Amino acid sequence: MIYKTIGKKIQKAREEAGLSQEELASRLGYSQAALSNYELGKRRLYLANIEQIARELNKPLSYFLDESHLPVQEIRKEGNDEILEEIGRLLSELPSEEKKNILEYIKWRRDRLK
């Protein structure tokens, strides 16, 4: 699952920075237990969490993202231009929090297909 992959990357980046879980958790405003669960892939990470962690660990956001995702250009090669355009149009009409919920749903559906 994607959360385990990201969690391992968080742990690696934290250790490279020479920080304990407790130190990083404190800097982020999380409990040590919450950070531990993120690193173990037991707790859902939202994009906002990953962005905050990336900033604190001086890593680009791309460092934490799963490299198995197809770039948009590859998806478009599969003939889904119209579908992607409609999805983009509909998403642009939604509030930010709803966009996050939809992103999490898409990830959940993708993980169920694996």
A tleap script that builds the chain and sets N, CA, C and O, in Angstrom:
source leaprc.protein.ff14SB
mol = sequence {
  NMET ILE TYR LYS THR ILE GLY LYS LYS ILE
  GLN LYS ALA ARG GLU GLU ALA GLY LEU SER
  GLN GLU GLU LEU ALA SER ARG LEU GLY TYR
  SER GLN ALA ALA LEU SER ASN TYR GLU LEU
  GLY LYS ARG ARG LEU TYR LEU ALA ASN ILE
  GLU GLN ILE ALA ARG GLU LEU ASN LYS PRO
  LEU SER TYR PHE LEU ASP GLU SER HIE LEU
  PRO VAL GLN GLU ILE ARG LYS GLU GLY ASN
  ASP GLU ILE LEU GLU GLU ILE GLY ARG LEU
  LEU SER GLU LEU PRO SER GLU GLU LYS LYS
  ASN ILE LEU GLU TYR ILE LYS TRP ARG ARG
  ASP ARG LEU CLYS
}
set mol.1.N position { 0.841 -1.182 0.000 }
set mol.1.CA position { 0.000 0.000 0.000 }
set mol.1.C position { 0.886 1.247 0.000 }
set mol.1.O position { 2.012 1.227 0.496 }
set mol.2.N position { 0.367 2.298 -0.551 }
set mol.2.CA position { 1.129 3.529 -0.725 }
set mol.2.C position { 1.566 4.133 0.610 }
set mol.2.O position { 2.637 4.733 0.686 }
set mol.3.N position { 0.757 3.985 1.664 }
set mol.3.CA position { 1.113 4.596 2.947 }
set mol.3.C position { 2.366 3.969 3.540 }
set mol.3.O position { 3.152 4.658 4.190 }
set mol.4.N position { 2.564 2.671 3.324 }
set mol.4.CA position { 3.770 2.009 3.825 }
set mol.4.C position { 4.999 2.516 3.084 }
set mol.4.O position { 6.047 2.742 3.690 }
set mol.5.N position { 4.870 2.693 1.781 }
set mol.5.CA position { 5.984 3.189 0.972 }
set mol.5.C position { 6.377 4.592 1.412 }
set mol.5.O position { 7.558 4.883 1.598 }
set mol.6.N position { 5.393 5.453 1.576 }
set mol.6.CA position { 5.661 6.824 2.010 }
set mol.6.C position { 6.232 6.815 3.425 }
set mol.6.O position { 7.155 7.570 3.732 }
set mol.7.N position { 5.685 5.965 4.279 }
set mol.7.CA position { 6.162 5.876 5.658 }
set mol.7.C position { 7.635 5.513 5.739 }
set mol.7.O position { 8.379 6.076 6.541 }
set mol.8.N position { 8.052 4.564 4.899 }
set mol.8.CA position { 9.469 4.174 4.883 }
set mol.8.C position { 10.339 5.348 4.444 }
set mol.8.O position { 11.441 5.543 4.957 }
set mol.9.N position { 9.833 6.121 3.494 }
set mol.9.CA position { 10.596 7.278 3.024 }
set mol.9.C position { 10.676 8.357 4.103 }
set mol.9.O position { 11.697 9.030 4.242 }
set mol.10.N position { 9.598 8.517 4.861 }
set mol.10.CA position { 9.618 9.482 5.972 }
set mol.10.C position { 10.662 9.059 6.996 }
set mol.10.O position { 11.460 9.875 7.458 }
set mol.11.N position { 10.648 7.780 7.344 }
set mol.11.CA position { 11.617 7.282 8.316 }
set mol.11.C position { 13.042 7.488 7.828 }
set mol.11.O position { 13.901 7.940 8.586 }
set mol.12.N position { 13.295 7.162 6.576 }
set mol.12.CA position { 14.641 7.315 6.017 }
set mol.12.C position { 15.082 8.779 6.050 }
set mol.12.O position { 16.199 9.090 6.464 }
set mol.13.N position { 14.196 9.672 5.609 }
set mol.13.CA position { 14.537 11.098 5.587 }
set mol.13.C position { 14.750 11.636 7.001 }
set mol.13.O position { 15.637 12.458 7.231 }
set mol.14.N position { 13.937 11.170 7.943 }
set mol.14.CA position { 14.082 11.595 9.337 }
set mol.14.C position { 15.432 11.157 9.885 }
set mol.14.O position { 16.132 11.937 10.532 }
set mol.15.N position { 15.793 9.903 9.622 }
set mol.15.CA position { 17.068 9.388 10.109 }
set mol.15.C position { 18.246 10.100 9.447 }
set mol.15.O position { 19.254 10.371 10.100 }
set mol.16.N position { 18.124 10.406 8.149 }
set mol.16.CA position { 19.174 11.157 7.458 }
set mol.16.C position { 19.350 12.543 8.068 }
set mol.16.O position { 20.455 13.086 8.093 }
set mol.17.N position { 18.247 13.110 8.561 }
set mol.17.CA position { 18.297 14.434 9.188 }
set mol.17.C position { 18.797 14.357 10.626 }
set mol.17.O position { 19.002 15.385 11.271 }
set mol.18.N position { 18.995 13.135 11.129 }
set mol.18.CA position { 19.495 12.956 12.490 }
set mol.18.C position { 18.467 13.251 13.566 }
set mol.18.O position { 18.816 13.650 14.677 }
set mol.19.N position { 17.202 13.055 13.234 }
set mol.19.CA position { 16.128 13.347 14.185 }
set mol.19.C position { 15.497 12.062 14.703 }
set mol.19.O position { 15.376 11.074 13.980 }
set mol.20.N position { 15.099 12.098 15.963 }
set mol.20.CA position { 14.319 10.995 16.523 }
set mol.20.C position { 12.855 11.214 16.132 }
set mol.20.O position { 12.481 12.297 15.682 }
set mol.21.N position { 12.040 10.189 16.307 }
set mol.21.CA position { 10.610 10.353 16.052 }
set mol.21.C position { 10.034 11.443 16.951 }
set mol.21.O position { 9.222 12.260 16.516 }
set mol.22.N position { 10.458 11.442 18.189 }
set mol.22.CA position { 9.952 12.428 19.136 }
set mol.22.C position { 10.308 13.855 18.709 }
set mol.22.O position { 9.482 14.763 18.811 }
set mol.23.N position { 11.541 14.047 18.231 }
set mol.23.CA position { 11.971 15.389 17.800 }
set mol.23.C position { 11.180 15.856 16.581 }
set mol.23.O position { 10.693 16.986 16.547 }
set mol.24.N position { 11.053 14.988 15.585 }
set mol.24.CA position { 10.315 15.386 14.381 }
set mol.24.C position { 8.844 15.600 14.706 }
set mol.24.O position { 8.243 16.570 14.246 }
set mol.25.N position { 8.265 14.710 15.488 }
set mol.25.CA position { 6.853 14.847 15.856 }
set mol.25.C position { 6.610 16.189 16.546 }
set mol.25.O position { 5.623 16.868 16.264 }
set mol.26.N position { 7.508 16.564 17.442 }
set mol.26.CA position { 7.378 17.833 18.151 }
set mol.26.C position { 7.417 19.007 17.179 }
set mol.26.O position { 6.617 19.936 17.294 }
set mol.27.N position { 8.334 18.971 16.230 }
set mol.27.CA position { 8.448 20.044 15.239 }
set mol.27.C position { 7.193 20.159 14.374 }
set mol.27.O position { 6.811 21.250 13.951 }
set mol.28.N position { 6.558 19.009 14.121 }
set mol.28.CA position { 5.375 18.978 13.258 }
set mol.28.C position { 4.082 19.245 14.026 }
set mol.28.O position { 3.042 19.521 13.427 }
set mol.29.N position { 4.155 19.159 15.364 }
set mol.29.CA position { 2.946 19.300 16.166 }
set mol.29.C position { 2.150 18.012 16.241 }
set mol.29.O position { 0.947 18.042 16.497 }
set mol.30.N position { 2.807 16.878 16.022 }
set mol.30.CA position { 2.170 15.564 16.098 }
set mol.30.C position { 2.633 14.884 17.379 }
set mol.30.O position { 3.612 15.301 17.998 }
set mol.31.N position { 1.922 13.840 17.765 }
set mol.31.CA position { 2.419 12.996 18.850 }
set mol.31.C position { 3.447 12.035 18.259 }
set mol.31.O position { 3.448 11.775 17.056 }
set mol.32.N position { 4.312 11.519 19.107 }
set mol.32.CA position { 5.300 10.539 18.649 }
set mol.32.C position { 4.584 9.298 18.111 }
set mol.32.O position { 5.022 8.703 17.126 }
set mol.33.N position { 3.491 8.913 18.754 }
set mol.33.CA position { 2.723 7.731 18.316 }
set mol.33.C position { 2.142 7.940 16.920 }
set mol.33.O position { 2.143 7.021 16.102 }
set mol.34.N position { 1.648 9.141 16.649 }
set mol.34.CA position { 1.088 9.420 15.321 }
set mol.34.C position { 2.181 9.316 14.259 }
set mol.34.O position { 1.969 8.712 13.208 }
set mol.35.N position { 3.344 9.900 14.527 }
set mol.35.CA position { 4.441 9.828 13.561 }
set mol.35.C position { 4.876 8.378 13.354 }
set mol.35.O position { 5.160 7.967 12.229 }
set mol.36.N position { 4.927 7.616 14.425 }
set mol.36.CA position { 5.275 6.201 14.314 }
set mol.36.C position { 4.288 5.473 13.407 }
set mol.36.O position { 4.686 4.669 12.565 }
set mol.37.N position { 3.011 5.756 13.582 }
set mol.37.CA position { 1.987 5.127 12.742 }
set mol.37.C position { 2.104 5.560 11.285 }
set mol.37.O position { 1.851 4.759 10.386 }
set mol.38.N position { 2.484 6.813 11.035 }
set mol.38.CA position { 2.728 7.260 9.659 }
set mol.38.C position { 3.884 6.466 9.057 }
set mol.38.O position { 3.795 5.971 7.933 }
set mol.39.N position { 4.967 6.355 9.820 }
set mol.39.CA position { 6.147 5.658 9.308 }
set mol.39.C position { 5.879 4.182 9.054 }
set mol.39.O position { 6.471 3.590 8.151 }
set mol.40.N position { 4.999 3.587 9.835 }
set mol.40.CA position { 4.669 2.172 9.664 }
set mol.40.C position { 3.566 1.938 8.627 }
set mol.40.O position { 3.247 0.796 8.299 }
set mol.41.N position { 2.991 3.026 8.117 }
set mol.41.CA position { 1.919 2.894 7.126 }
set mol.41.C position { 0.595 2.491 7.737 }
set mol.41.O position { -0.294 2.008 7.035 }
set mol.42.N position { 0.453 2.685 9.039 }
set mol.42.CA position { -0.774 2.295 9.734 }
set mol.42.C position { -1.799 3.422 9.814 }
set mol.42.O position { -2.955 3.201 10.174 }
set mol.43.N position { -1.366 4.613 9.479 }
set mol.43.CA position { -2.250 5.774 9.578 }
set mol.43.C position { -2.249 6.511 8.250 }
set mol.43.O position { -1.201 6.688 7.629 }
set mol.44.N position { -3.419 6.935 7.822 }
set mol.44.CA position { -3.577 7.623 6.546 }
set mol.44.C position { -2.850 8.955 6.546 }
set mol.44.O position { -2.942 9.737 7.492 }
set mol.45.N position { -2.132 9.191 5.473 }
set mol.45.CA position { -1.440 10.463 5.269 }
set mol.45.C position { -2.168 11.259 4.199 }
set mol.45.O position { -2.482 10.737 3.130 }
set mol.46.N position { -2.427 12.493 4.485 }
set mol.46.CA position { -3.008 13.383 3.485 }
set mol.46.C position { -1.885 14.190 2.849 }
set mol.46.O position { -0.798 14.322 3.412 }
set mol.47.N position { -2.161 14.715 1.693 }
set mol.47.CA position { -1.148 15.485 0.980 }
set mol.47.C position { -0.613 16.616 1.843 }
set mol.47.O position { 0.586 16.893 1.825 }
set mol.48.N position { -1.482 17.267 2.593 }
set mol.48.CA position { -1.043 18.366 3.469 }
set mol.48.C position { -0.022 17.879 4.503 }
set mol.48.O position { 0.934 18.588 4.818 }
set mol.49.N position { -0.233 16.655 5.035 }
set mol.49.CA position { 0.724 16.078 5.987 }
set mol.49.C position { 2.066 15.851 5.316 }
set mol.49.O position { 3.113 16.187 5.870 }
set mol.50.N position { 2.028 15.283 4.129 }
set mol.50.CA position { 3.268 14.969 3.414 }
set mol.50.C position { 4.016 16.250 3.072 }
set mol.50.O position { 5.241 16.311 3.182 }
set mol.51.N position { 3.274 17.273 2.657 }
set mol.51.CA position { 3.912 18.561 2.349 }
set mol.51.C position { 4.594 19.141 3.588 }
set mol.51.O position { 5.710 19.653 3.504 }
set mol.52.N position { 3.925 19.061 4.726 }
set mol.52.CA position { 4.493 19.584 5.975 }
set mol.52.C position { 5.763 18.814 6.357 }
set mol.52.O position { 6.767 19.411 6.745 }
set mol.53.N position { 5.705 17.502 6.244 }
set mol.53.CA position { 6.860 16.660 6.570 }
set mol.53.C position { 8.009 16.958 5.606 }
set mol.53.O position { 9.163 17.061 6.024 }
set mol.54.N position { 7.696 17.095 4.327 }
set mol.54.CA position { 8.728 17.393 3.324 }
set mol.54.C position { 9.428 18.710 3.644 }
set mol.54.O position { 10.653 18.803 3.564 }
set mol.55.N position { 8.652 19.723 4.005 }
set mol.55.CA position { 9.249 21.019 4.359 }
set mol.55.C position { 10.165 20.884 5.571 }
set mol.55.O position { 11.275 21.415 5.577 }
set mol.56.N position { 9.703 20.180 6.585 }
set mol.56.CA position { 10.477 20.053 7.819 }
set mol.56.C position { 11.769 19.260 7.601 }
set mol.56.O position { 12.781 19.523 8.250 }
set mol.57.N position { 11.726 18.292 6.690 }
set mol.57.CA position { 12.897 17.456 6.434 }
set mol.57.C position { 13.722 17.936 5.242 }
set mol.57.O position { 14.665 17.267 4.820 }
set mol.58.N position { 13.357 19.106 4.702 }
set mol.58.CA position { 14.072 19.698 3.568 }
set mol.58.C position { 14.190 18.743 2.381 }
set mol.58.O position { 15.253 18.598 1.777 }
set mol.59.N position { 13.071 18.100 2.068 }
set mol.59.CA position { 13.004 17.195 0.928 }
set mol.59.C position { 11.930 17.705 -0.019 }
set mol.59.O position { 10.948 18.302 0.422 }
set mol.60.N position { 12.106 17.477 -1.319 }
set mol.60.CA position { 11.032 17.838 -2.242 }
set mol.60.C position { 9.846 16.892 -2.037 }
set mol.60.O position { 10.026 15.744 -1.631 }
set mol.61.N position { 8.672 17.364 -2.311 }
set mol.61.CA position { 7.477 16.543 -2.174 }
set mol.61.C position { 7.599 15.261 -2.999 }
set mol.61.O position { 7.140 14.198 -2.581 }
set mol.62.N position { 8.208 15.368 -4.147 }
set mol.62.CA position { 8.359 14.209 -5.035 }
set mol.62.C position { 9.150 13.076 -4.388 }
set mol.62.O position { 8.998 11.920 -4.782 }
set mol.63.N position { 9.988 13.384 -3.407 }
set mol.63.CA position { 10.761 12.352 -2.705 }
set mol.63.C position { 9.835 11.329 -2.041 }
set mol.63.O position { 10.157 10.143 -1.973 }
set mol.64.N position { 8.691 11.798 -1.555 }
set mol.64.CA position { 7.786 10.937 -0.803 }
set mol.64.C position { 6.711 10.270 -1.654 }
set mol.64.O position { 6.077 9.310 -1.215 }
set mol.65.N position { 6.508 10.768 -2.850 }
set mol.65.CA position { 5.420 10.228 -3.662 }
set mol.65.C position { 5.810 8.911 -4.293 }
set mol.65.O position { 6.967 8.692 -4.651 }
set mol.66.N position { 4.847 8.055 -4.423 }
set mol.66.CA position { 5.048 6.727 -4.997 }
set mol.66.C position { 5.449 6.866 -6.459 }
set mol.66.O position { 4.733 7.483 -7.248 }
set mol.67.N position { 6.579 6.300 -6.813 }
set mol.67.CA position { 7.100 6.426 -8.170 }
set mol.67.C position { 6.371 5.566 -9.181 }
set mol.67.O position { 6.654 5.659 -10.375 }
set mol.68.N position { 5.438 4.729 -8.741 }
set mol.68.CA position { 4.745 3.848 -9.679 }
set mol.68.C position { 3.577 4.519 -10.374 }
set mol.68.O position { 2.983 3.938 -11.283 }
set mol.69.N position { 3.235 5.739 -9.961 }
set mol.69.CA position { 2.121 6.423 -10.602 }
set mol.69.C position { 2.490 6.817 -12.025 }
set mol.69.O position { 3.612 7.247 -12.294 }
set mol.70.N position { 1.538 6.664 -12.923 }
set mol.70.CA position { 1.762 7.098 -14.294 }
set mol.70.C position { 1.633 8.609 -14.370 }
set mol.70.O position { 0.711 9.177 -13.784 }
set mol.71.N position { 2.536 9.273 -15.080 }
set mol.71.CA position { 2.354 10.707 -15.273 }
set mol.71.C position { 1.121 10.963 -16.138 }
set mol.71.O position { 0.677 10.090 -16.884 }
set mol.72.N position { 0.587 12.155 -16.028 }
set mol.72.CA position { -0.614 12.505 -16.780 }
set mol.72.C position { -0.426 12.265 -18.271 }
set mol.72.O position { -1.361 11.839 -18.948 }
set mol.73.N position { 0.775 12.532 -18.797 }
set mol.73.CA position { 1.016 12.334 -20.227 }
set mol.73.C position { 0.796 10.877 -20.616 }
set mol.73.O position { 0.263 10.605 -21.692 }
set mol.74.N position { 1.197 9.932 -19.760 }
set mol.74.CA position { 1.006 8.515 -20.054 }
set mol.74.C position { -0.462 8.146 -20.017 }
set mol.74.O position { -0.922 7.366 -20.851 }
set mol.75.N position { -1.204 8.689 -19.070 }
set mol.75.CA position { -2.633 8.410 -18.981 }
set mol.75.C position { -3.326 8.920 -20.242 }
set mol.75.O position { -4.203 8.252 -20.791 }
set mol.76.N position { -2.929 10.104 -20.694 }
set mol.76.CA position { -3.550 10.678 -21.886 }
set mol.76.C position { -3.277 9.843 -23.126 }
set mol.76.O position { -4.104 9.807 -24.037 }
set mol.77.N position { -2.144 9.177 -23.178 }
set mol.77.CA position { -1.843 8.319 -24.314 }
set mol.77.C position { -2.839 7.175 -24.424 }
set mol.77.O position { -3.030 6.617 -25.504 }
set mol.78.N position { -3.468 6.826 -23.319 }
set mol.78.CA position { -4.412 5.728 -23.305 }
set mol.78.C position { -5.782 6.139 -23.830 }
set mol.78.O position { -6.701 5.321 -23.812 }
set mol.79.N position { -5.955 7.365 -24.295 }
set mol.79.CA position { -7.211 7.796 -24.902 }
set mol.79.C position { -8.247 8.302 -23.927 }
set mol.79.O position { -9.442 8.246 -24.220 }
set mol.80.N position { -7.829 8.794 -22.778 }
set mol.80.CA position { -8.762 9.250 -21.755 }
set mol.80.C position { -8.857 10.772 -21.684 }
set mol.80.O position { -9.304 11.306 -20.669 }
set mol.81.N position { -8.452 11.480 -22.731 }
set mol.81.CA position { -8.449 12.945 -22.692 }
set mol.81.C position { -9.783 13.534 -22.262 }
set mol.81.O position { -9.829 14.402 -21.390 }
set mol.82.N position { -10.862 13.071 -22.866 }
set mol.82.CA position { -12.174 13.650 -22.563 }
set mol.82.C position { -12.571 13.389 -21.116 }
set mol.82.O position { -13.122 14.267 -20.452 }
set mol.83.N position { -12.297 12.200 -20.636 }
set mol.83.CA position { -12.645 11.866 -19.254 }
set mol.83.C position { -11.838 12.725 -18.292 }
set mol.83.O position { -12.387 13.276 -17.338 }
set mol.84.N position { -10.528 12.843 -18.540 }
set mol.84.CA position { -9.685 13.653 -17.658 }
set mol.84.C position { -10.095 15.119 -17.680 }
set mol.84.O position { -10.077 15.784 -16.645 }
set mol.85.N position { -10.459 15.620 -18.841 }
set mol.85.CA position { -10.892 17.018 -18.923 }
set mol.85.C position { -12.168 17.243 -18.126 }
set mol.85.O position { -12.305 18.261 -17.448 }
set mol.86.N position { -13.105 16.298 -18.202 }
set mol.86.CA position { -14.347 16.452 -17.445 }
set mol.86.C position { -14.077 16.341 -15.943 }
set mol.86.O position { -14.623 17.109 -15.151 }
set mol.87.N position { -13.244 15.394 -15.562 }
set mol.87.CA position { -12.892 15.266 -14.143 }
set mol.87.C position { -12.259 16.564 -13.642 }
set mol.87.O position { -12.615 17.063 -12.574 }
set mol.88.N position { -11.323 17.106 -14.415 }
set mol.88.CA position { -10.670 18.357 -14.036 }
set mol.88.C position { -11.652 19.501 -13.924 }
set mol.88.O position { -11.568 20.302 -12.992 }
set mol.89.N position { -12.582 19.590 -14.858 }
set mol.89.CA position { -13.583 20.658 -14.832 }
set mol.89.C position { -14.461 20.542 -13.594 }
set mol.89.O position { -14.712 21.531 -12.905 }
set mol.90.N position { -14.928 19.321 -13.315 }
set mol.90.CA position { -15.795 19.115 -12.152 }
set mol.90.C position { -15.052 19.354 -10.847 }
set mol.90.O position { -15.605 19.932 -9.911 }
set mol.91.N position { -13.809 18.912 -10.780 }
set mol.91.CA position { -13.018 19.125 -9.563 }
set mol.91.C position { -12.793 20.610 -9.290 }
set mol.91.O position { -12.798 21.042 -8.137 }
set mol.92.N position { -12.599 21.376 -10.339 }
set mol.92.CA position { -12.329 22.805 -10.153 }
set mol.92.C position { -13.504 23.525 -9.506 }
set mol.92.O position { -13.337 24.616 -8.960 }
set mol.93.N position { -14.682 22.931 -9.561 }
set mol.93.CA position { -15.872 23.550 -8.975 }
set mol.93.C position { -16.063 23.203 -7.497 }
set mol.93.O position { -16.942 23.752 -6.833 }
set mol.94.N position { -15.242 22.298 -6.992 }
set mol.94.CA position { -15.402 21.834 -5.608 }
set mol.94.C position { -14.480 22.573 -4.653 }
set mol.94.O position { -13.427 23.069 -5.054 }
set mol.95.N position { -14.883 22.646 -3.377 }
set mol.95.CA position { -13.997 23.233 -2.364 }
set mol.95.C position { -12.772 22.347 -2.141 }
set mol.95.O position { -12.795 21.153 -2.442 }
set mol.96.N position { -11.724 22.932 -1.620 }
set mol.96.CA position { -10.445 22.249 -1.426 }
set mol.96.C position { -10.577 20.960 -0.614 }
set mol.96.O position { -9.986 19.940 -0.969 }
set mol.97.N position { -11.339 20.999 0.460 }
set mol.97.CA position { -11.480 19.814 1.321 }
set mol.97.C position { -12.132 18.660 0.556 }
set mol.97.O position { -11.756 17.504 0.748 }
set mol.98.N position { -13.096 18.959 -0.300 }
set mol.98.CA position { -13.737 17.917 -1.105 }
set mol.98.C position { -12.761 17.328 -2.118 }
set mol.98.O position { -12.800 16.131 -2.403 }
set mol.99.N position { -11.885 18.173 -2.658 }
set mol.99.CA position { -10.867 17.676 -3.581 }
set mol.99.C position { -9.958 16.672 -2.879 }
set mol.99.O position { -9.597 15.646 -3.456 }
set mol.100.N position { -9.591 16.970 -1.638 }
set mol.100.CA position { -8.749 16.051 -0.862 }
set mol.100.C position { -9.465 14.724 -0.639 }
set mol.100.O position { -8.858 13.658 -0.748 }
set mol.101.N position { -10.755 14.790 -0.325 }
set mol.101.CA position { -11.533 13.568 -0.103 }
set mol.101.C position { -11.593 12.715 -1.372 }
set mol.101.O position { -11.479 11.490 -1.311 }
set mol.102.N position { -11.768 13.358 -2.498 }
set mol.102.CA position { -11.831 12.631 -3.763 }
set mol.102.C position { -10.481 12.014 -4.090 }
set mol.102.O position { -10.419 10.885 -4.575 }
set mol.103.N position { -9.405 12.736 -3.833 }
set mol.103.CA position { -8.067 12.187 -4.056 }
set mol.103.C position { -7.854 10.940 -3.212 }
set mol.103.O position { -7.340 9.941 -3.714 }
set mol.104.N position { -8.236 10.977 -1.952 }
set mol.104.CA position { -8.100 9.811 -1.082 }
set mol.104.C position { -8.952 8.646 -1.590 }
set mol.104.O position { -8.524 7.493 -1.528 }
set mol.105.N position { -10.147 8.938 -2.088 }
set mol.105.CA position { -11.006 7.880 -2.633 }
set mol.105.C position { -10.358 7.245 -3.862 }
set mol.105.O position { -10.363 6.022 -4.005 }
set mol.106.N position { -9.808 8.059 -4.737 }
set mol.106.CA position { -9.153 7.532 -5.941 }
set mol.106.C position { -7.984 6.632 -5.549 }
set mol.106.O position { -7.805 5.560 -6.128 }
set mol.107.N position { -7.193 7.060 -4.577 }
set mol.107.CA position { -6.072 6.236 -4.118 }
set mol.107.C position { -6.567 4.919 -3.523 }
set mol.107.O position { -5.977 3.864 -3.755 }
set mol.108.N position { -7.648 4.989 -2.759 }
set mol.108.CA position { -8.216 3.792 -2.154 }
set mol.108.C position { -8.683 2.820 -3.233 }
set mol.108.O position { -8.420 1.620 -3.153 }
set mol.109.N position { -9.377 3.343 -4.243 }
set mol.109.CA position { -9.844 2.494 -5.346 }
set mol.109.C position { -8.663 1.878 -6.089 }
set mol.109.O position { -8.692 0.695 -6.428 }
set mol.110.N position { -7.633 2.668 -6.342 }
set mol.110.CA position { -6.456 2.157 -7.037 }
set mol.110.C position { -5.807 1.032 -6.234 }
set mol.110.O position { -5.431 0.001 -6.791 }
set mol.111.N position { -5.677 1.235 -4.929 }
set mol.111.CA position { -5.044 0.218 -4.090 }
set mol.111.C position { -5.861 -1.067 -4.039 }
set mol.111.O position { -5.295 -2.154 -3.922 }
set mol.112.N position { -7.171 -0.957 -4.123 }
set mol.112.CA position { -8.025 -2.160 -4.126 }
set mol.112.C position { -7.860 -2.961 -5.413 }
set mol.112.O position { -8.075 -4.173 -5.424 }
set mol.113.N position { -7.481 -2.288 -6.492 }
set mol.113.CA position { -7.306 -2.967 -7.781 }
set mol.113.C position { -5.985 -3.719 -7.880 }
set mol.113.O position { -5.816 -4.578 -8.745 }
set mol.114.N position { -5.054 -3.396 -6.995 }
set mol.114.CA position { -3.729 -4.042 -7.034 }
set mol.114.C position { -3.795 -5.459 -6.549 }
set mol.114.O position { -2.776 -6.148 -6.515 }
savepdb mol mol.pdb
quit
